């Protein structure tokens, strides 16, 4: 058997192994009803979130020194969890206000840690908008999006390894890498829309005005300015497109 055939045989074996591993991770999310391919169980998600949280807090300049604001974030988050489907999930929710006054962001780690920067918090005008941001991030946790992305990335890495083994062309490997990143970006945008939908339900169940999430989209749009990255190249959908989906979710859950 020639060297080229050996490389192709090994590459095929790697891809087959990756496919089997990816497909065997399929399970139904009990909170969304969707079939997902996830790389971690809930206990592992919680452990990963707890281990990663201190590093992220340090990266964003520590926790905010604004005690009343920190307490408001925690109180709002706890109310959202206590009065929504999040309360029946196994995750350990903690809510943090980060000291970063430059980065407009909010995000969630696997298993429950949820963060919002002072830069974003300072732009919010009322408690309903804060509930919208936190509800969206709770949606990421319930949706198990981090675990799902990890499984997807593991499969992508298998394909990239196979291409590198089966081809002597570095160009082919680079093209495959770009394609893999674009595929995973699409999943990222879908995650954001799913979390908007879940966030609307969580807000409404906890007694907050879901229309405030649309106001948050307007805040994010203004913060992005006129030179925002095109939607196709971004992991976040265009705010205008998110507003349409949020309105659909509000109509759906008000029935």
C-alpha positions in Angstrom: 0.0 0.0 0.0 1.5 3.4 -1.0 2.1 6.3 1.3 -0.8 8.3 -0.2 -3.2 5.4 0.4 -2.1 4.9 3.9 -2.7 8.7 4.6 -6.1 8.5 3.1 -7.0 5.3 5.1 -5.9 7.0 8.4 -7.8 10.2 7.5 -11.0 8.2 6.8 -10.6 6.3 10.1 -10.3 9.6 12.0 -13.4 11.0 10.3 -15.4 7.9 11.0 -14.3 7.9 14.7 -15.3 11.6 14.9 -18.7 10.9 13.4 -19.4 8.0 15.7 -18.3 10.0 18.8 -20.4 13.1 17.7 -23.5 11.1 16.9 -23.3 9.1 20.2 -23.5 12.3 22.2 -27.1 13.0 21.0 -29.8 13.6 23.6 -33.0 15.5 24.0 -32.9 18.7 26.0 -35.8 18.4 28.6 -36.3 22.2 28.7 -36.3 23.0 25.0 -37.4 19.6 23.5 -34.5 19.8 21.0 -32.2 17.0 20.1 -28.6 18.1 20.9 -25.1 16.8 20.6 -23.5 17.6 23.8 -20.0 16.8 25.1 -20.6 17.1 28.9 -23.2 16.0 31.4 -24.8 18.6 33.8 -22.4 17.8 36.6 -19.4 18.3 34.3 -20.9 21.6 33.0 -21.3 22.9 36.6 -17.7 21.9 37.5 -16.3 23.6 34.4 -18.3 26.7 35.1 -17.0 26.9 38.7 -13.4 26.4 37.6 -13.6 29.0 34.9 -15.5 31.7 36.7 -12.5 33.1 38.8 -10.4 33.4 35.6 -13.0 35.3 33.8 -13.7 37.6 36.7 -10.0 38.4 36.8 -9.9 39.0 33.1 -12.6 41.6 33.3 -11.0 43.5 36.1 -12.7 41.8 39.0 -16.1 42.4 40.4 -17.7 45.8 40.4 -17.2 47.9 43.5 -20.8 49.2 43.2 -22.5 47.1 45.9 -26.1 48.2 45.2 -25.7 47.4 41.5 -24.2 44.0 42.3 -27.1 43.2 44.6 -29.6 44.3 42.0 -28.0 42.0 39.4 -28.1 39.1 41.9 -31.6 39.8 43.1 -33.0 40.1 39.5 -31.2 36.9 38.4 -32.5 34.9 41.4 -36.0 36.1 40.8 -35.8 35.0 37.2 -34.5 31.5 38.2 -37.0 31.0 41.0 -40.0 31.8 38.8 -39.1 30.0 35.6 -38.2 26.7 34.1 -34.6 27.4 35.2 -35.7 26.5 38.8 -36.2 22.8 37.7 -32.8 22.6 36.0 -29.8 21.0 37.8 -27.6 24.1 37.3 -26.1 26.4 40.0 -26.9 29.9 39.0 -24.7 32.8 40.2 -24.9 36.3 38.9 -21.9 38.7 38.7 -21.4 42.4 37.8 -17.9 42.8 36.4 -15.9 46.0 36.9 -15.1 46.4 33.1 -16.4 49.8 32.0 -15.2 49.5 28.4 -16.5 46.1 27.1 -20.2 46.0 26.5 -21.0 42.4 27.1 -22.9 39.7 29.0 -22.2 36.0 28.9 -22.8 32.7 30.6 -20.5 29.8 31.5 -21.6 26.2 31.5 -23.5 25.1 34.6 -24.8 28.5 35.7 -22.3 31.4 36.3 -23.7 34.5 34.5 -21.9 37.8 34.0 -22.7 41.3 32.9 -20.1 44.1 32.6 -20.5 47.6 34.0 -20.2 48.9 30.5 -23.5 47.2 29.5 -25.2 47.6 32.9 -24.6 51.4 32.8 -26.5 51.6 29.5 -29.6 49.8 30.8 -32.5 52.1 31.8 -34.7 49.9 34.0 -35.0 46.6 35.8 -36.9 45.0 32.9 -34.0 45.5 30.6 -31.6 44.0 33.1 -34.0 41.0 33.4 -33.9 40.8 29.6 -30.1 40.5 29.5 -30.0 38.0 32.4 -32.9 36.0 31.1 -31.2 35.7 27.7 -28.0 34.4 29.5 -30.0 31.9 31.6 -31.4 30.7 28.2 -27.8 29.8 27.2 -27.3 27.7 30.3 -30.7 25.9 29.9 -30.0 25.5 26.2 -26.7 23.8 27.1 -25.1 25.8 24.3 -21.6 25.7 25.6 -21.7 21.9 25.9 -23.2 21.7 22.4 -20.5 23.9 20.9 -17.8 21.9 22.6 -19.1 18.7 20.9 -19.3 20.5 17.6 -15.8 21.8 18.0 -14.6 18.3 18.8 -16.1 17.0 15.6 -14.6 19.8 13.6 -11.2 19.1 15.1 -11.5 15.5 13.9 -12.2 16.6 10.4 -9.3 19.1 10.4 -7.0 16.4 11.7 -8.1 14.0 9.0 -7.6 16.7 6.3 -4.1 17.4 7.6 -3.2 13.7 7.6 -4.8 12.9 4.2 -3.4 15.9 2.3 0.1 17.2 1.9 -1.4 20.6 0.9 -1.3 23.2 3.7 -3.8 25.2 1.6 -6.4 22.4 1.8 -6.0 22.3 5.6 -6.4 26.1 5.9 -9.5 26.1 3.7 -11.0 23.3 5.8 -10.2 25.3 9.0 -12.0 28.4 7.6 -15.0 26.3 6.6 -15.1 24.7 10.0 -15.1 28.0 11.7 -18.0 29.3 9.5 -20.0 26.2 10.3 -19.6 26.7 14.0 -20.4 30.4 13.7 -23.8 29.5 12.3 -24.5 27.4 15.4 -23.4 30.4 17.5 -26.0 32.6 15.8 -28.7 30.0 16.3 -27.8 29.8 20.0 -28.3 33.5 20.3 -31.8 33.3 18.8 -32.7 30.3 20.9 -31.6 32.2 24.0 -33.7 35.2 23.0 -36.7 32.9 22.8 -36.0 31.3 26.1 -35.3 34.7 27.7 -38.7 36.0 26.7 -40.4 33.0 28.4 -38.2 33.3 31.5 -39.0 37.0 31.7 -42.7 36.6 31.4 -42.9 33.7 33.9 -41.0 35.9 36.4 -43.3 38.9 35.8 -41.0 41.1 33.8 -42.0 43.0 30.6 -40.6 41.1 27.6 -40.8 44.1 25.4 -37.7 45.3 27.3 -35.6 42.8 25.5 -36.4 44.6 22.3 -35.1 47.8 24.0 -31.9 46.0 24.9 -31.4 45.2 21.2 -31.7 48.9 20.4 -29.1 49.6 23.1 -26.8 47.0 21.6 -27.3 48.4 18.1 -26.4 51.9 19.1 -23.4 50.6 21.0 -22.2 48.9 17.9 -22.1 52.1 15.8 -22.3 52.4 12.1 -19.4 50.1 11.3 -20.6 46.9 12.9 -19.3 43.5 11.7 -21.6 42.0 9.0 -24.0 39.4 10.5 -22.6 36.5 8.5 -19.2 37.0 10.0 -20.4 37.4 13.5 -21.5 35.0 16.2 -24.3 37.4 17.2 -27.2 38.0 14.8 -27.9 41.5 13.7 -30.0 43.2 16.4 -32.7 44.1 13.8 -33.2 40.4 12.9 -33.2 39.5 16.6 -36.0 42.0 17.3 -38.3 40.2 14.7 -37.7 36.9 16.4 -38.3 38.4 19.9 -41.6 39.8 18.8 -42.6 36.4 17.5 -41.6 34.8 20.8 -43.7 37.4 22.8 -46.7 36.6 20.7 -46.2 32.9 21.1 -46.0 33.0 24.9 -48.8 35.5 25.4 -51.4 33.1 23.9 
